[in-house]
């Protein structure tokens, strides 16, 4: 197994790729959730480019790990709904929920 960053993988291909969500002033992939639902999203150009590079590296399997529920602030909890997951499925992704 080889672990690397998306930036380092630019130009390479791999059999399988796991993109794990990170936190930097917000959860990165959750900020780009509309893209996974097939909608356009203005702004966040650098994050969109990085996600594109990461998603185009694998030849056989792409896995994206996203927090389903997280605290956006002390009083604001964000949860991906079943409707969100259905929209992602409708855009061609297989969604697997793993619970503790």
Rosetta constraint file for C-alpha pairs under 8 A:
AtomPair CA 4 CA 8 HARMONIC 6.52 0.50
AtomPair CA 4 CA 9 HARMONIC 7.03 0.50
AtomPair CA 5 CA 9 HARMONIC 6.49 0.50
AtomPair CA 6 CA 10 HARMONIC 6.62 0.50
AtomPair CA 6 CA 50 HARMONIC 6.78 0.50
AtomPair CA 6 CA 53 HARMONIC 6.86 0.50
AtomPair CA 6 CA 54 HARMONIC 5.38 0.50
AtomPair CA 7 CA 50 HARMONIC 7.28 0.50
AtomPair CA 7 CA 53 HARMONIC 7.98 0.50
AtomPair CA 9 CA 13 HARMONIC 7.58 0.50
AtomPair CA 9 CA 54 HARMONIC 7.62 0.50
AtomPair CA 9 CA 57 HARMONIC 7.41 0.50
AtomPair CA 10 CA 53 HARMONIC 6.44 0.50
AtomPair CA 10 CA 54 HARMONIC 7.87 0.50
AtomPair CA 10 CA 57 HARMONIC 7.76 0.50
AtomPair CA 11 CA 57 HARMONIC 7.83 0.50
AtomPair CA 12 CA 57 HARMONIC 6.37 0.50
AtomPair CA 13 CA 56 HARMONIC 7.87 0.50
AtomPair CA 13 CA 57 HARMONIC 4.52 0.50
AtomPair CA 13 CA 58 HARMONIC 5.60 0.50
AtomPair CA 13 CA 59 HARMONIC 6.66 0.50
AtomPair CA 14 CA 57 HARMONIC 5.79 0.50
AtomPair CA 14 CA 58 HARMONIC 4.62 0.50
AtomPair CA 14 CA 59 HARMONIC 6.00 0.50
AtomPair CA 15 CA 58 HARMONIC 5.12 0.50
AtomPair CA 15 CA 59 HARMONIC 4.94 0.50
AtomPair CA 15 CA 60 HARMONIC 5.31 0.50
AtomPair CA 15 CA 61 HARMONIC 6.52 0.50
AtomPair CA 16 CA 58 HARMONIC 4.94 0.50
AtomPair CA 16 CA 59 HARMONIC 6.68 0.50
AtomPair CA 16 CA 60 HARMONIC 5.89 0.50
AtomPair CA 16 CA 61 HARMONIC 4.54 0.50
AtomPair CA 16 CA 62 HARMONIC 5.83 0.50
AtomPair CA 16 CA 63 HARMONIC 7.87 0.50
AtomPair CA 17 CA 54 HARMONIC 7.76 0.50
AtomPair CA 17 CA 55 HARMONIC 7.81 0.50
AtomPair CA 17 CA 57 HARMONIC 7.02 0.50
AtomPair CA 17 CA 58 HARMONIC 5.48 0.50
AtomPair CA 17 CA 61 HARMONIC 6.37 0.50
AtomPair CA 17 CA 62 HARMONIC 5.05 0.50
AtomPair CA 17 CA 63 HARMONIC 6.20 0.50
AtomPair CA 18 CA 62 HARMONIC 6.12 0.50
AtomPair CA 18 CA 63 HARMONIC 4.70 0.50
AtomPair CA 18 CA 64 HARMONIC 5.82 0.50
AtomPair CA 18 CA 65 HARMONIC 7.36 0.50
AtomPair CA 19 CA 54 HARMONIC 7.05 0.50
AtomPair CA 19 CA 55 HARMONIC 7.93 0.50
AtomPair CA 19 CA 62 HARMONIC 7.79 0.50
AtomPair CA 19 CA 63 HARMONIC 6.18 0.50
AtomPair CA 19 CA 64 HARMONIC 4.75 0.50
AtomPair CA 19 CA 65 HARMONIC 6.17 0.50
AtomPair CA 20 CA 64 HARMONIC 6.01 0.50
AtomPair CA 20 CA 65 HARMONIC 4.82 0.50
AtomPair CA 20 CA 66 HARMONIC 6.89 0.50
AtomPair CA 21 CA 27 HARMONIC 6.61 0.50
AtomPair CA 21 CA 28 HARMONIC 6.21 0.50
AtomPair CA 21 CA 29 HARMONIC 5.88 0.50
AtomPair CA 21 CA 64 HARMONIC 7.62 0.50
AtomPair CA 21 CA 65 HARMONIC 5.94 0.50
AtomPair CA 21 CA 66 HARMONIC 5.61 0.50
AtomPair CA 21 CA 67 HARMONIC 7.37 0.50
AtomPair CA 22 CA 27 HARMONIC 5.85 0.50
AtomPair CA 22 CA 28 HARMONIC 6.03 0.50
AtomPair CA 22 CA 29 HARMONIC 7.80 0.50
AtomPair CA 23 CA 27 HARMONIC 4.56 0.50
AtomPair CA 23 CA 28 HARMONIC 6.25 0.50
AtomPair CA 24 CA 28 HARMONIC 7.14 0.50
AtomPair CA 26 CA 31 HARMONIC 7.34 0.50
AtomPair CA 26 CA 72 HARMONIC 7.50 0.50
AtomPair CA 27 CA 31 HARMONIC 6.32 0.50
AtomPair CA 28 CA 32 HARMONIC 6.73 0.50
AtomPair CA 28 CA 47 HARMONIC 7.33 0.50
AtomPair CA 29 CA 33 HARMONIC 6.12 0.50
AtomPair CA 29 CA 66 HARMONIC 6.69 0.50
AtomPair CA 30 CA 66 HARMONIC 7.06 0.50
AtomPair CA 30 CA 67 HARMONIC 7.82 0.50
AtomPair CA 32 CA 36 HARMONIC 7.11 0.50
AtomPair CA 32 CA 41 HARMONIC 7.44 0.50
AtomPair CA 32 CA 47 HARMONIC 7.98 0.50
AtomPair CA 32 CA 48 HARMONIC 7.23 0.50
AtomPair CA 33 CA 37 HARMONIC 6.49 0.50
AtomPair CA 34 CA 38 HARMONIC 6.39 0.50
AtomPair CA 34 CA 39 HARMONIC 5.15 0.50
AtomPair CA 34 CA 40 HARMONIC 6.69 0.50
AtomPair CA 34 CA 41 HARMONIC 6.42 0.50
AtomPair CA 35 CA 39 HARMONIC 5.15 0.50
AtomPair CA 35 CA 40 HARMONIC 6.02 0.50
AtomPair CA 35 CA 41 HARMONIC 6.53 0.50
AtomPair CA 36 CA 88 HARMONIC 5.73 0.50
AtomPair CA 36 CA 91 HARMONIC 7.12 0.50
AtomPair CA 37 CA 84 HARMONIC 7.58 0.50
AtomPair CA 37 CA 87 HARMONIC 5.30 0.50
AtomPair CA 37 CA 88 HARMONIC 4.54 0.50
AtomPair CA 37 CA 89 HARMONIC 7.93 0.50
AtomPair CA 37 CA 90 HARMONIC 7.61 0.50
AtomPair CA 37 CA 91 HARMONIC 5.85 0.50
AtomPair CA 38 CA 88 HARMONIC 7.54 0.50
AtomPair CA 38 CA 91 HARMONIC 5.87 0.50
AtomPair CA 44 CA 48 HARMONIC 6.21 0.50
AtomPair CA 45 CA 49 HARMONIC 6.21 0.50
AtomPair CA 46 CA 50 HARMONIC 6.31 0.50
AtomPair CA 47 CA 51 HARMONIC 6.12 0.50
AtomPair CA 48 CA 52 HARMONIC 6.08 0.50
AtomPair CA 49 CA 53 HARMONIC 6.23 0.50
AtomPair CA 50 CA 54 HARMONIC 6.22 0.50
AtomPair CA 51 CA 55 HARMONIC 6.02 0.50
AtomPair CA 52 CA 56 HARMONIC 6.17 0.50
AtomPair CA 53 CA 57 HARMONIC 6.61 0.50
AtomPair CA 55 CA 62 HARMONIC 6.77 0.50
AtomPair CA 58 CA 62 HARMONIC 6.07 0.50
AtomPair CA 68 CA 79 HARMONIC 5.62 0.50
AtomPair CA 68 CA 80 HARMONIC 5.26 0.50
AtomPair CA 69 CA 77 HARMONIC 7.05 0.50
AtomPair CA 69 CA 78 HARMONIC 5.55 0.50
AtomPair CA 69 CA 79 HARMONIC 4.26 0.50
AtomPair CA 69 CA 80 HARMONIC 6.48 0.50
AtomPair CA 70 CA 77 HARMONIC 5.81 0.50
AtomPair CA 70 CA 78 HARMONIC 5.49 0.50
AtomPair CA 70 CA 79 HARMONIC 6.67 0.50
AtomPair CA 71 CA 75 HARMONIC 7.75 0.50
AtomPair CA 71 CA 76 HARMONIC 6.04 0.50
AtomPair CA 71 CA 77 HARMONIC 4.40 0.50
AtomPair CA 71 CA 78 HARMONIC 6.16 0.50
AtomPair CA 72 CA 76 HARMONIC 5.41 0.50
AtomPair CA 72 CA 77 HARMONIC 5.58 0.50
AtomPair CA 72 CA 78 HARMONIC 6.30 0.50
AtomPair CA 73 CA 77 HARMONIC 6.90 0.50
AtomPair CA 80 CA 84 HARMONIC 5.84 0.50
AtomPair CA 80 CA 85 HARMONIC 7.02 0.50
AtomPair CA 81 CA 85 HARMONIC 6.45 0.50
AtomPair CA 82 CA 86 HARMONIC 6.04 0.50
AtomPair CA 83 CA 87 HARMONIC 6.16 0.50
AtomPair CA 84 CA 88 HARMONIC 6.36 0.50
AtomPair CA 85 CA 89 HARMONIC 6.20 0.50
AtomPair CA 85 CA 95 HARMONIC 6.89 0.50
AtomPair CA 86 CA 90 HARMONIC 6.06 0.50
AtomPair CA 87 CA 91 HARMONIC 6.38 0.50
AtomPair CA 88 CA 92 HARMONIC 6.96 0.50
AtomPair CA 88 CA 93 HARMONIC 6.01 0.50
AtomPair CA 88 CA 94 HARMONIC 7.98 0.50
AtomPair CA 88 CA 95 HARMONIC 7.55 0.50
AtomPair CA 89 CA 93 HARMONIC 4.75 0.50
AtomPair CA 89 CA 94 HARMONIC 5.71 0.50
AtomPair CA 89 CA 95 HARMONIC 6.37 0.50
